[in-house]
């Protein structure tokens, strides 16, 4: 875990599609390619679409890419994005303070006398990313999550146990 952060994912896709565009326009050639006498309509279309995709992907460094929700790692799973400083884990969406350990969240909820908002999520969950990027971002919802709840994000596709104090074999 932790190899393919958000920025690396975006960078790889930018390099791949930029390479595809350069190949389609004849700037990159391989050993088996003959000389490119003219760029056909199909090559123009693929090259321009590739450049458009590179432009779209480039915006991902400063805002979430809604078309790639679930395919790309979560925006908060990054080197530069906001992280939860008090708790271990992959960070939390939108700078929320959240827990990744259920027992720790229960303890905090009792101390602060707040209900728990359990977020069953996953690193590769398309619906989870869509929810975080379209619903959680709304100011009134984000305000409630920040002020009125103890948020615990349980990554169900993580290799660690979700409930560490639970002695049953999971």
C-alpha positions in Angstrom: 0.0 0.0 0.0 1.1 3.5 -0.5 2.9 3.2 -3.9 0.5 4.8 -6.3 -0.5 8.1 -4.7 -2.9 10.5 -6.5 -0.2 12.8 -8.0 1.8 9.9 -9.4 -1.3 8.4 -11.0 -2.2 11.7 -12.7 1.4 12.1 -13.8 1.6 8.6 -15.4 -1.6 9.2 -17.3 -0.4 12.6 -18.5 2.9 11.1 -19.8 1.1 8.2 -21.5 -1.4 10.3 -23.3 1.1 13.0 -24.2 3.3 10.2 -25.7 0.3 8.9 -27.6 -0.4 12.4 -29.0 3.3 12.9 -30.0 3.2 9.5 -31.7 0.1 10.3 -33.6 1.5 13.6 -34.9 4.8 11.9 -35.9 7.1 13.4 -33.3 7.8 10.0 -31.8 8.6 7.0 -34.1 9.5 3.4 -33.4 12.0 1.3 -35.3 9.3 -0.6 -37.3 7.6 2.7 -38.3 8.2 4.0 -41.8 8.4 7.7 -42.5 5.2 9.6 -41.9 4.3 11.3 -45.2 1.1 12.9 -44.0 -1.1 12.9 -40.9 -4.4 11.2 -41.6 -7.7 12.4 -40.3 -7.8 9.5 -37.8 -4.4 10.4 -36.4 -5.4 14.0 -36.1 -8.6 13.0 -34.2 -6.7 10.6 -31.8 -3.9 13.1 -31.3 -6.2 16.0 -30.5 -8.3 13.9 -28.2 -5.2 12.8 -26.4 -4.0 16.4 -26.0 -7.5 17.3 -24.7 -7.3 14.5 -22.2 -3.8 15.6 -21.1 -5.3 19.1 -20.5 -8.1 17.6 -18.5 -5.7 15.4 -16.4 -3.5 18.4 -15.7 -6.4 20.1 -13.9 -6.3 17.1 -11.5 -3.3 18.7 -9.7 -5.5 21.4 -8.2 -9.1 20.0 -8.3 -10.7 16.5 -8.2 -11.3 14.8 -11.6 -14.9 13.8 -11.5 -14.7 11.6 -14.6 -12.1 9.4 -13.0 -13.8 8.9 -9.6 -12.9 5.5 -8.4 -10.3 4.9 -11.1 -7.8 7.4 -9.6 -6.8 7.0 -6.0 -8.7 9.2 -3.6 -7.6 12.9 -3.8 -6.8 12.9 -0.1 -4.5 9.8 -0.6 -1.6 12.0 -1.8 1.8 13.4 -1.0 0.7 17.0 -1.0 -3.0 16.9 -0.1 -4.5 17.4 3.4 -3.9 14.6 5.9 -5.3 13.8 9.2 -2.5 14.8 11.5 -3.8 13.2 14.7 -4.5 9.8 13.4 -2.8 7.1 11.3 -4.2 6.3 7.9 -4.5 7.6 4.4 -5.9 11.0 5.3 -9.5 12.1 5.1 -11.5 13.8 2.3 -11.7 17.6 2.3 -9.4 18.1 5.3 -11.9 16.4 7.7 -10.5 15.1 10.9 -11.4 11.4 10.9 -10.4 8.2 12.5 -9.4 5.0 10.9 -9.7 2.9 14.0 -13.3 2.2 15.2 -12.4 1.8 18.8 -10.5 5.1 18.8 -13.5 6.7 17.2 -15.9 5.3 19.9 -13.6 6.6 22.6 -13.5 10.1 21.0 -17.3 10.1 20.5 -17.8 9.3 24.2 -15.4 12.0 25.3 -17.0 14.7 23.0 -20.5 13.4 23.4 -21.1 13.2 19.6 -22.6 10.6 17.4 -20.3 8.6 15.1 -20.5 8.8 11.3 -19.2 5.5 10.0 -17.9 5.8 6.5 -17.4 2.3 5.0 -15.1 3.1 2.2 -12.4 1.5 0.1 -9.3 2.5 -1.9 -10.9 1.3 -5.1 -14.5 2.3 -4.4 -16.1 4.2 -7.3 -19.2 5.1 -5.4 -17.3 6.2 -2.4 -15.2 8.7 -4.4 -18.3 10.0 -6.2 -20.0 10.5 -2.8 -17.0 12.3 -1.4 -16.6 14.5 -4.5 -20.3 15.4 -5.0 -22.1 15.2 -1.7 -19.5 15.6 1.1 -18.2 18.8 -0.6 -21.5 20.6 -0.1 -20.9 23.3 2.6 -23.8 22.3 4.8 -22.8 18.6 4.8 -19.1 19.3 5.3 -20.0 21.6 8.2 -22.1 18.9 9.9 -19.4 16.3 9.4 -16.8 18.7 10.8 -18.8 20.0 13.8 -21.5 17.5 14.7 -20.0 14.0 14.2 -17.0 11.9 14.9 -16.1 10.6 11.4 -14.5 7.1 11.2 -13.5 6.0 7.7 -13.1 2.2 7.6 -11.3 1.0 4.5 -12.8 -2.4 3.9 -10.2 -3.3 1.2 -7.3 -2.5 3.6 -5.2 -5.4 4.8 -5.3 -4.2 8.4 -8.1 -5.2 10.7 -11.0 -2.7 10.9 -11.8 -3.4 14.5 -8.4 -4.1 16.2 -9.8 -4.9 19.6 -12.2 -7.5 18.2 -10.6 -10.8 19.1 -12.6 -12.8 16.6 -10.8 -13.9 13.4 -12.0 -11.7 10.6 
